[in-house]
Amino acid sequence: MGRLTECIRRRYGRRKQEIVGGAESLFGRAREPKPAATGASDERLYVEFGRLKVELDWLK
């Protein structure tokens, strides 16, 4: 049992060092800008919103 615990501790220690060493590459880069929405998807969303609003008004 003691050897297993020591093995787990060493593995945990190695993984922790890998994470800490690579944290800059994970969190250091700036976010990439999101692509602009297309006009077709905007139109589809407006149509869906209008349909749902009509349904809601009808249910009231």
SEVEXKE-499468 format. One line per 3 residues: number of its first residue (from 0); their letters; for each residue x, z, y of N, C-alpha, C, O. Coordinates in steps of 0.1 Angstrom, whole numbers. Layout:
REM residues N
NUM> A> X Z Y X Z Y X Z Y X Z Y | ...
END
This chain:
REM residues 60
0> MGR> 8 0 -12 0 0 0 9 0 13 5 -7 22 | 20 7 12 28 8 24 35 -5 27 36 -9 39 | 39 -13 16 45 -26 19 35 -36 25 39 -44 33
3> LTE> 22 -35 20 12 -44 25 10 -41 40 8 -50 48 | 9 -28 44 7 -24 58 19 -29 66 17 -34 77 | 31 -28 61 43 -33 69 43 -48 70 46 -53 81
6> CIR> 38 -55 60 37 -69 61 27 -74 71 30 -83 79 | 16 -67 72 6 -70 82 11 -67 96 8 -75 105 | 18 -56 97 24 -52 110 34 -63 115 34 -67 127
9> RRY> 42 -68 106 52 -78 110 45 -91 114 48 -97 123 | 35 -95 106 28 -107 109 20 -106 122 20 -115 130 | 14 -94 124 7 -92 137 17 -93 149 14 -99 159
12> GRR> 29 -87 147 39 -87 157 44 -101 160 46 -105 172 | 46 -109 150 50 -123 152 39 -131 159 42 -139 169 | 27 -129 155 16 -137 162 15 -132 176 12 -141 185
15> KQE> 16 -119 179 15 -114 193 26 -121 201 24 -125 213 | 38 -122 196 49 -128 203 46 -143 206 49 -148 217 | 41 -150 196 37 -164 198 27 -165 209 28 -174 218
18> IVG> 17 -156 209 6 -157 219 12 -154 233 9 -161 243 | 19 -143 234 25 -139 247 34 -150 252 35 -153 264 | 43 -156 243 52 -166 247 45 -179 252 50 -186 260
21> GAE> 33 -182 245 26 -194 249 15 -192 258 7 -201 261 | 13 -180 264 2 -177 272 2 -186 285 -8 -190 290 | 14 -189 290 15 -197 302 10 -211 300 4 -217 308
24> SLF> 13 -216 288 8 -230 285 -7 -230 284 -14 -240 286 | -13 -218 279 -27 -217 278 -35 -215 291 -45 -222 294 | -29 -206 299 -36 -202 311 -30 -207 324 -35 -206 335
27> GRA> -18 -213 323 -10 -217 335 -15 -230 341 -12 -233 352 | -21 -238 333 -24 -252 338 -37 -251 346 -46 -244 343 | -38 -260 356 -50 -261 364 -61 -268 356 -58 -276 347
30> REP> -73 -265 359 -84 -272 352 -85 -286 357 -83 -289 368 | -89 -295 347 -91 -309 351 -105 -310 357 -114 -303 353 | -106 -319 367 -119 -321 373 -129 -327 364 -125 -335 355
33> KPA> -141 -322 365 -152 -327 356 -155 -342 361 -155 -345 373 | -158 -350 351 -162 -364 355 -176 -363 363 -184 -355 360 | -177 -373 372 -190 -373 380 -201 -377 371 -200 -386 362
36> ATG> -213 -372 373 -225 -375 365 -229 -389 368 -228 -394 380 | -234 -396 359 -239 -410 361 -253 -409 367 -260 -399 365 | -256 -420 374 -270 -420 380 -281 -421 370 -292 -416 372
39> ASD> -278 -427 358 -288 -428 348 -292 -414 342 -304 -411 340 | -282 -405 341 -285 -392 335 -292 -384 346 -301 -376 342 | -289 -385 358 -296 -378 369 -310 -383 369 -319 -374 371
42> ERL> -313 -395 368 -326 -401 369 -334 -395 357 -346 -391 358 | -328 -394 345 -335 -389 333 -338 -374 335 -349 -370 331 | -329 -367 341 -332 -353 344 -344 -351 354 -352 -342 352
45> YVE> -344 -359 364 -355 -358 374 -368 -362 367 -378 -355 370 | -369 -371 359 -381 -375 352 -385 -364 343 -397 -360 343 | -376 -358 335 -380 -347 327 -385 -335 335 -394 -328 331
48> FGR> -378 -332 346 -382 -321 354 -397 -323 359 -405 -314 359 | -399 -335 364 -413 -338 369 -423 -337 358 -434 -332 360 | -420 -341 346 -429 -340 335 -432 -326 331 -444 -322 329
51> LKV> -422 -318 331 -424 -303 328 -432 -296 339 -440 -287 336 | -430 -300 352 -437 -294 363 -452 -298 362 -460 -289 364 | -455 -310 358 -469 -314 356 -475 -306 345 -487 -301 346
54> ELD> -468 -304 334 -473 -296 323 -476 -282 327 -486 -276 324 | -467 -276 334 -468 -262 339 -480 -261 348 -488 -251 347 | -481 -270 358 -493 -270 367 -506 -271 359 -516 -265 363
57> WLK> -506 -279 349 -518 -282 341 -522 -269 333 -534 -266 332 | -512 -261 329 -514 -249 321 -519 -238 330 -526 -229 325 | -516 -238 343 -521 -227 352 -535 -228 354 -541 -220 361
END
